[in-house]
Amino acid sequence: MTSSPWAKGGARRLHSSLSKVAACLCLSTIGVAVPNVAVAQTECAESPDECGRVAFDAGVKAYQEGDYPTALQHFREAFKYKPHPAVGLNLGLAESKNGMLLEAIARFDEVIAHPDASDNLRKAAQREKDTVEGNLAVLMLDVSSGGNVSATVDGSPMLGDPPTVRLNPGVHHMRVTEGDEVLLDRKVNLDLGERLRVAVQRSSEVKVVIPPKPKPPKPKPRSGVDPVWLYASAGVTVALGAATLWSGLDTRSAYNEYERDLPTLPQDEINRRVDEGNGKETRTNVLLGVTTLAAAGTAVLGIWFVDWEGAPESEPGNVALTPGGVLVRGRW
């Protein structure tokens, strides 16, 4: 059997940016269930506060440099010396970056429930929890044949109707049985945010059911003129208006010069300037008329002929401003 995604959901990334929240770390304790992962811990030769501060700063530095395994190790060490909710939040972030999504969700829940957590810490933990939950892999068993069909993943039973389990991305061992007969016993590799549906169609047959990918809706056909023609018409109208304004100012300037120089002008110069002024005045009137017609045409086009509803909506950009990650700094 070849495993394939059932549907892709949630964000395809855990975090894309870093934002900083100022927090005051105090001496408080909280019981935290640290995942059973072998991590080398250094002996503390100085005070626990000093060792915790050094480990915390090292974790922040490693996280910002993208070295998430090292950041996880340092934040675990810092949390061992001081299990403060601010340290727990950073530990949860490092766990999520290392694919330990379920552990990170449990860590954020502890921060939210901690009595010493500030409102900012609780809000940050809730925000991160919501993001991580959307990236969990989901494995579902669709039982449609009846019978005593059951399944386990990594040795734990799949529960619910239909049996469903949320998992960290990675390789998991799935076993499906019907009574004493093993229908499926294999490893399943799940990606970040992947939904995999395994369907039992009849006895001794197990296959993956992949719903067809929905086709994008066809664009609505236009019943009128594309708005781009309105924009072009408006641009032409503005250009004509500017030309009309320039022509009017030029005509006015020529007339003022004619009035000023008239007492000293010979008759042939007077005739020349009068002819020239009449030409400029005619040019201005023509431009004014054309501009008026263009403006009226643009208005008519926009009101009666442009198809606004048929215009394709712009797709959302791939980039958005979100608080994708939080690193809490403080003093010990």
Phi, psi and omega in degrees: 000136178257122180280137181223155180295135175282312175198148177263130180216161180077178181286147179271009177220154177277310181212145181239347182212167179244131172235150187248136178238124179284132180217148178260117182271129180241167180280097178221161182233151177207140178285121182235132177274103181275129180305148183278078178235130184291118179225130180290122179253137179272146176288143181268112180271347181245202180288152178301324179297317181292318179295321178294319180296316180298316180295320181295313179298322178294323178294317178300315181298315181294322180296314181294334178274358179084009178268078188289324175300318178292320178299319179299317180298315182291319179293325175297318179294318178297321180291331177295322180279328181212100181280058179277149181301329178295320176291322178299323178298315179293324177296319177297320178297317179294322178297317180296322179293336179264015177081006179267069188289317179297319178295321179295319179298317177298322179294317179295323176299321178295320178296316181298322184274350185290131182293338181268359181285134177285167178299321179297320179294317180297317180296318179296318180295320179294320179297316180292323178298315179300320180294314183293321180300326179288351182251002176293145172279147181233130178241125184233140177254121180259105182263111181238006184252358184074192180085179183267069181266131178219165183212151174229152175232120183055034177087351180260138183291146172274125185245168177103176179227099002284160178302124185220146177218139175263136188225158168289149175298147181136195183268130179227152181261119180248136180225124180241130181229156172230101188068236179266358183266130178273117179270329183207134178209094185201172177268144180235127180259115183252135177273173179298123178074011183282141174246117181242126181247116179256119186250133173263106185276320176201174184304135178066018176227123178230129178215160179271129178258120182244108178300144179298143179293126182297137179281142178296143180298143179290140179296143180293128179295145181281142176251005181212205184272142176297139180302340181299330178291326176295317179297320178294318179296320179295323178295320178295320180297318179297318180296318177295321178297320178295319179295321178296318179297316179298318181296320179296318179294321179295320179295317179296320180295320179294321180294319179297320178294321179297316179298321182290320185268355187305317182299337185252001185273140172286167187296319181295326177290322177299314180298319181296316182291325178296315178298318179296318178296319178298322179295318179294323179294319177297318179300316180297317181296320179296314179298321179297318179295316180296319178298318179298316179295320180295319179295317179295319179296321178297317179297315179297318180298316182290327185276318190250340189243335183283133178266096181283323184291331181280354182294133181293137178285145179287139179284147178296141181293161179279355182242135178216151179275106180224150177282075188291337180207152182228130171241120184265121177260153178186181179245148180267000000 
